Amino acid sequence: MKQRRPRSKNLIGRSARVAFVQSCWHRDIVDQARVAFLRSIEQYGVTRARVDCFEVPGAFEIPLHAKMLAKSGRYAAVVAAGFVVDGGIYRHEFVASSVIDALMSVQMDTEVPIISIVLTPQRFHEHEEHRRFFAAHFLTKGDEAAHACAGAIGGIKTLRALCSG
C-alpha cells in the first residue's frame, strides 16, 4: 500500500517548530534518521532552522527530554530516534518497551505528537553488513517520520480548530 503524502506544504504552518531527540548509542546508524528527517521535513514547509536537535546518551534518556520539550510549548511535535540492541544481556526488550511506553505517555499527557524512530532489531551483530543494512533502514525511517510528523501536526491543528469552534 502506497503512503499518501499531505497535499500542502503549508499543512504544518509557517511558524511550527519541531524537536528531534536522538540517542548516541550507535550514533553512526541513528544519525541517518536525523539526516533523512531534516531533508524530508522541508517538503512540508519546515526549514532546518525550525528543527532543534538534541542528543542524549542512550534511548532510556529520550522520554524525559521529549517530555520537557513537549511541555515547553515551543514545539508542535517531538521526534525521538534511538537504536536499542541486544548487547548480550537480556535487557534490550525491557529498555525498548519502557521507552516506547513512556513516549506514548508523554504524547497523551502533553497533547504534543511524539514521533518514534526508536527501533529494536530482532538480530543485530557488529559487522559491516548489519551496520549498512540498519543505516539504510534508519534513512527510510527518517523519511517516514517526516511524513508522520507533518500528518500529526496537521491533524492536531485541524482537531484544535474543530474543538474550539
ROKOLLUM-571322 format. One record per residue (C-alpha): x, y, z. Coordinates in steps of 0.2 Angstrom, whole numbers, padded with zeros to 4 digits, always signed. Layout:
REM residues N
XYZ;...
REM end
This chain:
REM residues 165
+0000+0000+0000;+0007+0017-0005;+0008+0030+0008;-0002+0046+0004;+0008+0062+0007;-0001+0078+0013;-0005+0089-0002;+0000+0106+0005;+0017+0111+0011;+0009+0123+0022;-0001+0110+0032;+0011+0112+0047;+0011+0131+0047;+0025+0143+0044;+0030+0145+0062;+0029+0127+0068;+0045+0121+0077;+0050+0103+0079;+0062+0095+0091;+0072+0080+0086;+0080+0070+0101;+0092+0056+0097;+0102+0044+0107;+0121+0042+0105;+0122+0023+0106;+0126+0018+0088;+0127+0036+0083;+0133+0032+0065;+0117+0022+0062;+0105+0034+0072;+0112+0049+0063;+0104+0043+0047;+0087+0045+0053;+0091+0063+0058;+0099+0067+0041;+0084+0059+0032;+0071+0068+0043;+0079+0085+0041;+0079+0083+0022;+0062+0076+0021;+0053+0088+0033;+0057+0103+0021;+0045+0096+0008;+0031+0101+0021;+0037+0118+0024;+0048+0116+0039;+0066+0123+0036;+0081+0116+0045;+0081+0132+0056;+0065+0127+0064;+0071+0110+0069;+0080+0109+0085;+0091+0094+0088;+0096+0086+0105;+0107+0072+0109;+0105+0060+0125;+0117+0046+0130;+0105+0032+0126;+0087+0028+0122;+0082+0027+0140;+0085+0045+0142;+0074+0050+0127;+0057+0051+0136;+0062+0064+0149;+0069+0075+0136;+0054+0073+0125;+0043+0077+0140;+0052+0093+0144;+0052+0098+0126;+0034+0094+0123;+0029+0104+0140;+0039+0119+0134;+0025+0124+0122;+0038+0128+0110;+0036+0113+0098;+0022+0107+0088;+0030+0089+0088;+0044+0080+0095;+0053+0066+0085;+0063+0053+0095;+0076+0042+0087;+0086+0028+0095;+0093+0010+0092;+0091-0002+0106;+0101-0018+0103;+0104-0034+0112;+0120-0032+0120;+0121-0050+0126;+0112-0046+0142;+0093-0049+0142;+0088-0031+0145;+0085-0023+0127;+0067-0028+0127;+0064-0020+0144;+0073-0004+0138;+0063-0003+0121;+0046-0007+0129;+0050+0006+0143;+0055+0020+0131;+0040+0017+0119;+0028+0016+0134;+0035+0032+0141;+0034+0041+0124;+0016+0037+0122;+0013+0043+0140;+0021+0060+0135;+0011+0061+0120;-0005+0058+0129;-0001+0069+0144;+0005+0084+0134;-0006+0083+0118;+0010+0086+0108;+0013+0072+0094;+0028+0061+0098;+0035+0053+0083;+0046+0037+0087;+0060+0031+0077;+0066+0021+0092;+0070+0004+0084;+0074-0013+0092;+0081-0026+0079;+0077-0044+0082;+0095-0048+0077;+0110-0036+0076;+0128-0040+0075;+0143-0028+0075;+0148-0032+0057;+0148-0021+0042;+0134-0030+0033;+0122-0026+0048;+0128-0009+0050;+0125-0004+0032;+0108-0013+0032;+0102-0003+0048;+0110+0013+0042;+0099+0012+0026;+0084+0007+0037;+0086+0022+0048;+0086+0033+0032;+0070+0026+0027;+0063+0028+0044;+0068+0046+0045;+0059+0050+0029;+0043+0041+0036;+0045+0051+0052;+0044+0067+0042;+0028+0061+0034;+0021+0056+0050;+0026+0072+0059;+0018+0083+0045;+0002+0072+0046;+0001+0073+0065;+0004+0091+0066;-0009+0095+0053;-0021+0083+0061;-0019+0091+0078;-0021+0108+0071;-0037+0103+0062;-0044+0095+0078;-0040+0110+0089;-0049+0121+0077;-0064+0110+0077;-0064+0108+0095;-0063+0126+0099;-0076+0132+0087;
REM end
